[in-house]
Amino acid sequence: MNLLPFIVAGVASGAVYGLAGVGLVLTYKTSGIFNFAHGTIATVSAFLFYWLHIQHHLDWRVSALLSLLIAGPVLGVALERLARAATSSPLGVRVVATIGLLTFIQAAVVIRFGTQYHTVPGFLGSGTFHIGDTVVTYAQVIILVLAVVATAGLYAYFRVSRGGVAMRAVVDDPDLLDMMGTNPVAVRRRAWVIGATFASVSGILLVQLLGQVDSITLTLLVVQAFGAAALGRFKNLPVTFIGGISLGVGTSLCTKYFQRGLSSGLAASLPFIVLIVVLLITPKQSLAERPFIIRRTRAAWRAPGSIQITGAVLIGGFLLFLPHFAGLHLDSWTAFLTNVIMFLSLGLLVRTSGQVSLSQVSFLAIGVSAFSHLLVDKHVPWLLALILTGLIAVPIGAMLAIPAIRLSGLYLALVSLGSGILLQYMFYSQRYMFGSSGFGLKVPRPHVSWLHVSSDRGYYYLVLALTVLIAALLVALIRGRLGRLLRALATSPTGLSTSGTSVNITRVLVFCMAAFIAAIAGALGGGVNGVVSADSYPPLLSLTYFVVITITVGGEPWFALFAALGLNVIPIYFHNKNITNYLMLLFGLFAMLYVMTPPDKRGIPESVTRVIDRIGRRRVKAPIDVVEEPAANTIAPMSVALTQAPEAEPAIATPLLGDCALEVANLRVQFGGLIALDGVSLRAPAGRITGL
């Protein structure tokens, strides 16, 4: 059995994965920001090449050169600026920074070029030669040689040149590098430009391999470089490149040996399986993230109770009477309600407990497929099937929580994203999910003799009642003891542990709750149209959901209403085929503006909150000082305030002669609102070290 043709094809594609992975690792090493938009850089470069070479008939060499000179440097500079703005922000904001750019670029490409495939003839030559009985094209050799030379050149530059030494120094101690006369910002910008250029090269080479361009395929193929980066432990450039080639060969061999059943999706899933496995088995200390000092913004503002009650009554009244004037758009409003439930579940993870989850669409898909099979195949009563659907998703949510116990932050985000893509490639086409026929699944509505819930209006009111019930329960939970525990999990897991609460159990609990609610949202959403297909649940849609939930203002349940309003309601009243893409464009733009905004200016402006407080007759408290807070698992310099003790003489530090060099009386040490010392005196004799 001749394996050489598969190995040759795998080496060529793997060289592209490795090249993209090297650029990704370089930017992560030098900035600490993981670039989720790495694949879209390749997409921009590929479409720019297509636009110049095919649509404007420029020579492919000129087109490739212009694509590299425009896409790489321009996007590299833009990403460096975003990364610099996000450095002092929580992990969620750092993730949103690059996902916002991804959303923006994807929407712009679809608006300009559409969603169809665009054919690009091979441009690196059509010559071939033989190795035994295997035909090898010169294009494959050129791709491999180019990738090897580029990676070797970058590694040599990184290890030997002054600029490379500066890049390594900016990782270890940017302040020391600045003291030596080298600007750390310029060094990081150079690294981002190089990394983006590597992604641009991989995009053009993928055009040669695929013979076509389309935004989703290109983005997902370059996302496979995440697996190569994981093999290089996100820091080793040569191992990352070798890992990319290994993944390419492994993927190619999988297409030969695994063609039926569950294993048929193994070829496309292999890089994500490797990503997940490497993150789960790598020693935890090897995956330590770079420390960040997180700037805490002003305390979270909540509208006065009277304002919230009034708003709830007005919105509730509007939704109750909506079927009387919604007309043909009633189903879209029903879908809006199901997305409110979905955003409530995602908000429980992201906004309340601080977990970065990028696989929420997966639970929608699990929910709707399980619900359909329970109703159609097993003939389970509708309400019981809905409850069982949520329970089926619970153990899957617990499985996702297992990496959350071991991993945190960025690596949990990567595992969740990889899990969603793995689910699509390996399980969507199985008979217990959407099947391979492509006809979709039937999701019947309930039939009750004394309630007309199977009609559009009846189903709307049923979903409205369930939405109100779930929202009320979640608001009660979040504002109760469980909510305090989840907020403690987000702000200080160590503090939560020292209070006697298990951090691991709390993490598992919140993932299971979110999975249960999201599955119910998916089941209810399937009943809107009655038929659903796998195409409605692309895993990359989870990135859009994460962006929307992060930048939306308001507490629970208002953020879910606003987020669903933007995604579901606005498009139905604009008769433009690209309105959804224009909204994605705005979401991406708002996400980048959100990241660029100083931390203490994000959210609802203080001028607006003061007006609302005045209307609600709330006494406005004195503003809270902005303080520095260390990120999780890091140590930050301690800020100590020396203040005068009440009803005591002022603290005095007096230099003396003789045997006492310093004496302090009536010392008070305060950390924010916590008094650590009060009325303490200290004498420090000369010639001795005295510490407090």
Salt bridges, closest charged atoms under 4 A:
ASP59 OD1 - ARG61 NH1 3.27
GLU80 OE2 - ARG84 NE 2.93
GLU80 OE1 - ARG189 NE 3.64
ASP331 OD1 - ARG445 NH2 3.79
ASP377 OD2 - HIS373 ND1 2.73
ASP456 OD1 - ARG445 NH1 2.81
GLU556 OE2 - ARG302 NH1 3.07
GLU556 OE2 - ARG479 NE 3.36
GLU606 OE2 - ARG298 NH1 3.94
GLU606 OE1 - ARG610 NH1 3.98
ASP613 OD1 - ARG618 NH1 3.07
GLU628 OE2 - ARG295 NH2 2.61
GLU629 OE2 - ARG296 NH2 2.49
